[in-house]
Structures are given as C-alpha cells and as structure tokens.
Amino acid sequence: MNEPVKKGVLLVNLGTPSEPTAKGIKQFLQQFLHDHRVVDMTRWLWCPILHGVILPIRSPKVAKLYQSVWMEEGSPLMVYSQRQVTKLRQQLNMPVEMAMTYGEPSLATGLNRLLEQGVEQVVVLPLYPQYSATTTAAAFDALAKACKPLATLPHLTLIRDYHNHAMYIKALADKVRQHWAEHGQGDYLLCSYHGIPQRYADNGDIYPQHCQQTTKLLGEELGLDESQFGMSYQSIFGREEWLKPYTDKTLEALPGKGVKKLDVITPAFSVDCLETLEEIAVEGKETFLEAGGESFQFIACLNDSDAHINMMAELVRGAELRR
C-alpha cells in the first residue's frame, strides 16, 4: 500500500523592503521594477530611467513613508503575512511557508523550506484575490525559476484567483459590517484596487473584470444599491493611462456629489501595507477632507482574521480535491 503524499502550502505575496531606509527601498524597487511583468518597456529605454532617475529620487521619499507605517516587528506586510502562516499551519495541521515574489523569503527559499520538511505536493496560493499578469503571473514566473534547479519536482497545484469565492466575499462583508458597528455607516463605500496600465488590460489582462465582479458581489452581500458603493484604482505610476477611475480623482469628486461620510476598503490587498496604511488611510483621507468631505473611515484589510484564514484553508482543501 502506497504511503500518503505529504502536502504543504506556499503562501505568496508581493514582497517588502527589509528595512525602511533608502538603501532597503532601492534594493526592493530595483528587483520589483526590473520585472517585465510589471514594466514591459524595452530594457535599453527603461533601465537608464530606472537607475538614473527613479531609484535615486524615489527611494529616499518612499523610505520616509515606510518609516511612518513600520511596526515594531517589521514591515506591516511581513508581520501580517507571518501571522497568516502561523494561523494557517494550526488550521490545516500541515507545513505552511511564506514566500515573496520580490525580496525575502523568496519563492526558492519558501519552496525549499517545504521540501526540507518532506513535502511532495505543494499548493501554491498567491494572495491576490483578483488575477493580474503583474502579480499572480509574476509569482508563477518566480516559482518556475525556483523549480529550475530541482532534479525532482514536487506535485504543484496553483490557485490562480479567488475574486468571487463566497468565503472571500463574506469575509470582506463581515469586515465592513464590523467596522460599521463600531464607527457607523458612511454615505458611500469605495472599493479601491491597485491599478495597472490600461494597455495591459487592452492586451488581455482580466484584472479589471475581476475587480468589477468583486465589487458587485460585495455590494450585493451588504445589501447596498448602486448609489451607495463603487470602485476605483490607486497607486498610479508614470505618465501613461492606467485603469480608471483613479482613486485620488474619485476622492476629490465625491464630496461634490453629496458624499460627506466615506468608507474605503481595499479588496485587492490581503494584508495592510504601505499602499493601504499610508496611501489610502493618510493621503486619501487628506484628499477627501480637503475636497469638502467630513468623515473618512479606512477599513483595514482581512489580514490574519479568522474569516480570512478559514477562507485560505478552504481554498487549499478545494485545490487538493481537484487533483
């Protein structure tokens, strides 16, 4: 009788600088912005811009922003990711490791940690609810590179997305309801997603359709009508057109449309990070209030909440059944 195959889980997120310094930020951005999935410009044109302009100017500025959200244990993204790993291990009673597409622990590090524990089948869960080539596919690229030196590959089960999974939508809705119970319900709920260039979507990236469906399902789960919720895209970078509407422009316009009390949630982010804690909770709040808004409430990410961990466990179990 064959012995059962030992299974393990590899949680994947984007990555984070190792320290909130210009040096740490530069090292992280250099790897991140060199990825063709993220910036697809011709290298001879992009590299001089990246190394000659963007990294020297942007790194010190971003370092100051990271310092404002850095936790005692480290980067928020890393801290919450480690908590997710700990809780999911307990929930599934199997090896679970964390890996980052950029920075450490890398996909190779995370995969090797599982293999060292005798894992033969790996369920790979990139924590991007909505698929995009810039995030999910980039993680799979890094996984393929990590597998290249291996003489024997483990069985790999890849979870592509979960943008419309019932437990994900319910976890988001419960997070909103909990926030409303503690702080009161605003006039409008804005779902802010990380943006990608419009050109990527024109070339076939299904990310905007996933964001739209998540927003629609969340609104339905909360019993909101179309006048009470909407969506936008944040973190715009460079001069080309990105997915619209832009979050900053939306925040500027909403008070003029009668929205004085605003709630904002960021469904594309599985853990709080610079883009949620600083760009939305601080900068976004300033933009909205300066435009005439009266109350701005940021709703935290799912992070290591029980509902989030339960959803991850269900995704892993479902992936195992599909083998």
C-alpha atoms as one frame of an Amber mdcrd trajectory, in Angstrom:
protein
   0.000   0.000   0.000   1.383   3.392  -1.012   2.125   5.880   1.759   0.068
   9.115   1.595   1.720  12.040  -0.156   2.846  14.723   2.295   1.248  18.053
   1.417   2.266  21.612   2.145   1.185  25.163   1.346   3.168  28.068  -0.060
   1.552  31.449   0.562   2.865  34.086  -1.846   2.713  37.858  -1.629   4.432
  40.665  -3.497   7.233  41.437  -1.077   8.514  44.249   1.085  11.753  46.101
   1.790  13.854  44.552   4.543  14.303  47.911   6.253  12.701  51.387   5.988
  15.828  53.051   4.619  16.716  54.489   1.226  19.114  51.567   0.732  16.475
  48.979   1.621  13.867  50.622  -0.593  16.282  50.880  -3.506  17.154  47.168
  -3.329  13.475  46.206  -3.289  12.346  48.587  -6.034  15.247  47.576  -8.233
  14.114  43.951  -8.272  10.414  44.812  -8.473  10.669  47.334 -11.293  13.048
  45.151 -13.322  10.340  42.529 -13.793   8.968  42.552 -17.350   5.552  41.615
 -15.946   5.500  44.877 -14.000   7.144  47.211 -16.523   7.256  45.882 -20.073
   9.224  48.737 -21.652  12.270  47.926 -23.776  15.194  47.452 -21.393  17.579
  49.824 -23.164  14.995  52.569 -22.668  13.721  51.607 -19.211  16.976  50.810
 -17.362  18.559  54.288 -17.703  15.303  55.835 -16.464  15.048  53.377 -13.575
  18.658  53.617 -12.387  19.324  57.212 -13.334  16.105  58.875 -12.242  13.529
  56.753 -10.432  15.639  54.851  -7.890  17.823  57.792  -6.758  14.847  60.164
  -6.400  12.090  57.807  -5.269  13.965  55.641  -2.745  14.521  58.333  -0.061
  10.926  59.563  -0.409   9.430  56.085  -0.138  11.705  55.307   2.823  10.122
  58.148   4.811   6.665  56.793   4.018   7.651  53.296   5.150   9.042  54.725
   8.386   5.601  56.183   9.128   3.878  52.751   8.963   6.720  50.451  10.130
   5.707  48.215  13.023   7.836  47.154  15.972   8.210  43.660  14.437   8.941
  44.981  10.947   7.114  45.847   7.743   3.310  45.548   8.093   3.121  43.273
   5.067   5.728  40.941   6.545   4.262  40.996  10.054   0.722  40.168   8.934
   1.993  37.568   6.438   3.891  35.754   9.194   0.768  35.764  11.362  -1.201
  34.269   8.478   1.332  31.462   8.131   1.195  30.649  11.850  -2.596  30.516
  11.939  -2.947  28.543   8.698  -0.470  25.924   9.952  -2.640  25.425  13.005
  -5.818  25.314  10.931  -4.567  22.775   8.378  -2.087  20.876  10.545   0.408
  20.732   7.682   3.571  22.609   6.654   2.882  26.181   5.523   5.568  28.595
   4.383   5.573  32.157   3.135   7.321  33.431   0.025   7.631  36.770  -1.737
   7.893  37.396  -5.453  10.451  40.107  -4.685  12.801  40.181  -1.721  12.972
  37.585   1.047  11.864  34.980   1.745  11.986  34.295  -1.994   9.947  31.666
  -3.842  13.056  29.463  -3.867  13.516  29.884  -0.112   9.887  29.129   0.679
   9.750  26.130  -1.657  12.977  24.662  -0.299  11.719  25.016   3.276   8.729
  22.871   2.341  10.857  20.294   0.543  13.178  20.072   3.561  10.111  19.014
   5.581   9.455  16.151   3.169   6.590  17.838   1.321   5.822  16.181  -2.008
   2.730  18.115  -3.070   2.664  21.919  -2.804  -0.465  24.027  -3.019   0.677
  27.474  -4.167  -1.649  30.275  -3.065  -0.737  33.770  -4.302  -2.664  36.132
  -2.053  -4.013  38.220  -4.913  -7.787  37.704  -4.995  -8.054  39.238  -8.468
  -5.751  37.784 -11.123  -3.295  40.029 -12.941  -0.239  39.242 -15.019   1.582
  41.888 -12.954   1.053  39.979  -9.702  -0.181  36.390  -9.992   1.641  35.562
 -13.216   4.803  37.214 -11.889   4.610  34.922  -8.845   4.244  31.869 -11.085
   7.252  33.030 -13.125   9.303  33.197  -9.937   8.032  29.754  -8.922   9.111
  28.274 -12.265  12.555  29.804 -11.786  12.725  28.354  -8.265  11.906  24.897
  -9.646  14.590  25.015 -12.341  17.482  23.622 -10.196  15.370  20.783  -8.779
  16.081  17.257 -10.035  12.629  16.070  -8.934   9.740  18.473  -8.975   7.041
  18.280  -6.313   3.417  17.987  -7.406   2.283  21.596  -7.813  -1.280  22.865
  -7.518  -1.590  26.524  -8.443  -4.541  28.633  -7.269  -4.993  31.360  -9.857
  -7.552  33.632  -8.164 -10.460  33.754  -5.742 -12.077  37.085  -6.596 -15.622
  35.670  -6.458 -15.192  32.954  -3.823 -18.167  33.007  -1.445 -15.988  32.901
   1.688 -13.810  35.774   0.430 -16.831  37.966  -0.316 -18.401  37.129   3.045
 -15.121  37.882   4.870 -14.990  41.305   3.206 -18.635  41.970   4.014 -18.207
  40.911   7.637 -15.206  43.236   7.912 -17.325  46.126   6.636 -20.240  45.266
   8.942 -17.901  45.071  11.922 -16.494  48.484  11.028 -19.974  49.953  10.672
 -20.977  48.521  14.042 -18.019  50.266  15.688 -17.879  53.537  13.725 -21.231
  53.961  11.996 -22.037  53.585   8.300 -20.906  56.257   5.856 -22.823  57.624
   2.892 -20.770  55.596   0.427 -18.434  52.590   0.317 -15.478  52.929  -2.053
 -13.511  49.834  -3.073 -10.005  50.935  -4.052  -7.896  48.463  -6.048  -4.246
  48.646  -7.076  -4.088  49.926 -10.641  -2.399  48.563 -13.761  -1.766  50.321
 -17.077  -4.852  50.365 -19.313  -2.680  48.925 -22.081  -2.221  45.709 -20.084
  -5.984  45.239 -19.892  -6.312  46.045 -23.599  -3.819  43.250 -24.254  -5.901
  40.696 -22.360  -5.232  41.052 -18.620  -8.533  40.106 -16.921  -7.802  42.061
 -13.739 -10.428  44.815 -14.237 -13.209  42.266 -14.799 -12.240  40.525 -11.555
 -12.215  43.826  -9.634 -15.629  44.733 -11.029 -17.095  41.373 -10.037 -15.656
  41.523  -6.516 -17.156  44.988  -6.064 -20.543  43.905  -7.389 -20.691  40.802
  -5.175 -19.602  42.756  -2.090 -22.297  45.373  -2.693 -24.905  42.644  -3.080
 -23.728  40.833   0.067 -24.049  44.091   2.024 -27.478  44.868   0.543 -26.322
  48.176  -0.958 -27.838  49.762  -4.045 -25.671  51.112  -6.865 -25.725  54.651
  -5.458 -24.121  53.516  -2.201 -20.898  51.888  -3.413 -18.342  51.997  -6.210
 -14.749  51.268  -7.159 -11.554  52.983  -8.250  -7.857  52.288  -8.867  -4.925
  53.613  -6.851  -1.098  53.646  -6.936  -0.830  55.160 -10.410   2.751  55.464
 -11.623   4.233  57.138 -14.710   2.563  59.120 -17.471   0.629  56.544 -19.460
  -3.066  55.910 -18.923  -3.966  53.415 -16.179  -7.288  51.792 -15.322  -9.909
  54.373 -14.405 -11.464  55.857 -12.392  -8.410  56.891 -10.369  -8.833  56.779
  -6.595  -7.403  60.245  -5.946  -9.690  61.863  -8.529 -12.652  59.932  -7.132
 -11.895  61.144  -3.604 -11.752  64.708  -4.882 -15.091  64.383  -6.693 -17.249
  62.538  -4.158 -17.916  65.481  -1.764 -19.275  67.494  -4.694 -21.731  64.654
  -5.342 -23.116  64.797  -1.828 -20.907  62.145  -0.203 -19.751  63.669   3.070
 -19.069  60.493   5.049 -16.946  57.946   3.224 -15.825  54.403   3.990 -12.921
  52.955   1.970 -11.888  49.314   1.705  -9.045  47.834  -0.374 -10.190  44.353
  -1.509  -7.147  43.588  -3.682  -4.766  43.687  -0.715  -4.708  40.601   1.504
  -2.718  42.412   4.208  -2.259  46.024   5.171   0.841  47.616   3.689   2.190
  50.981   2.532  -0.498  51.263  -0.169  -3.311  50.902   2.371  -1.911  52.380
   5.583  -0.276  55.439   4.044  -1.620  55.983   0.524  -5.276  55.441   1.468
  -5.578  55.909   5.246  -3.402  59.061   5.308  -3.083  60.606   1.836  -6.536
  59.536   0.723  -8.109  60.920   3.858  -6.392  64.281   3.350  -7.574  64.424
  -0.270 -11.191  63.694   0.656 -11.365  66.111   3.581  -9.686  68.923   1.636
 -12.289  68.433  -1.111 -15.106  69.053   1.370 -15.671  65.643   2.920 -16.499
  65.480   6.620 -15.642  61.921   7.666 -13.216  59.406   6.134 -13.036  55.880
   7.534 -10.446  53.378   6.295 -11.481  49.730   6.702  -8.468  47.508   7.398
  -7.543  44.545   5.204  -8.541  40.995   6.140  -5.000  40.408   7.446  -4.904
  37.406   9.814  -8.583  37.489  10.771 -10.221  34.130  11.429 -12.539  34.558
   8.430  -9.544  35.134   6.163  -7.653  32.116   7.478 -10.751  29.934   7.164
 -11.104  31.028   3.539  -7.453  30.176   2.800  -7.920  26.750   4.362 -10.980
  26.153   2.199  -9.068  27.168  -0.939  -6.279  24.729  -0.061  -8.715  21.892
   0.621 -10.526  22.614  -2.637  -7.267  22.626  -4.563  -6.352  19.244  -3.090
  -9.708  17.782  -4.159  -9.200  18.945  -7.756  -6.012  16.916  -8.151
